[in-house]
C-alpha cells in the first residue's frame, strides 16, 4: 500500500490515464465499463442482458 500511495502522490500515471481517457472519448465512449461488438459499442447501462442480446444477434443474423 505504501508504494501505491507514493506513486499516486507522484502522479506518475497521470499522462497514461489521460491518454486512455482521450482514446475512449475518441471512440465514442460515454462511460465504463464499455463493450465493443463488431466495432460498435454496446450500451450496457441497463444491464448485461443488452450485451447478451447483441452477441446472440451477431451470431445468428436473420
C-alpha positions in Angstrom: 0.0 0.0 0.0 2.9 2.3 0.6 4.1 2.0 -3.0 0.6 2.7 -4.3 0.2 5.8 -2.1 3.7 7.1 -3.2 3.0 6.6 -6.9 -0.4 8.2 -6.6 1.2 11.2 -4.9 3.9 11.4 -7.6 1.2 11.4 -10.3 3.4 9.1 -12.4 0.4 7.6 -14.2 -1.5 10.8 -14.9 -0.3 11.1 -18.6 -1.1 7.4 -19.4 -4.6 7.7 -17.7 -5.3 10.9 -19.7 -4.2 9.2 -23.0 -6.6 6.3 -22.3 -9.4 8.7 -21.4 -9.0 10.6 -24.6 -8.8 7.4 -26.7 -12.1 6.3 -25.1 -13.8 9.6 -25.9 -12.5 9.5 -29.4 -14.1 6.0 -29.8 -17.4 7.5 -28.6 -17.5 6.0 -25.1 -19.6 7.7 -22.6 -19.0 5.5 -19.5 -17.1 2.5 -18.3 -17.2 -0.4 -18.4 -17.6 -0.4 -22.2 -18.0 -3.3 -24.6 -17.5 -3.3 -28.4 -19.0 -5.8 -30.7 -18.0 -5.8 -34.4 -16.5 -2.3 -34.0 -19.6 -0.8 -32.3 -20.2 0.0 -28.7 -23.0 -1.8 -26.9 -24.9 0.2 -24.3 -25.0 -1.9 -21.1 -26.2 0.9 -18.9 -29.4 -1.0 -18.2 -27.7 -4.4 -17.7 -25.6 -7.0 -19.4 -28.7 -8.5 -21.0 -28.2 -6.0 -23.8 -24.7 -7.4 -24.4 -26.0 -10.9 -24.4 -28.8 -10.0 -26.9 -26.3 -8.2 -29.1 -23.9 -11.2 -29.2 -26.8 -13.6 -29.9 -28.0 -11.4 -32.7 -24.5 -11.1 -34.2 -24.1 -14.9 -34.0 -27.5 -15.6 -35.5 -28.1 -13.0 -38.3 -31.6 -13.2 -39.9 
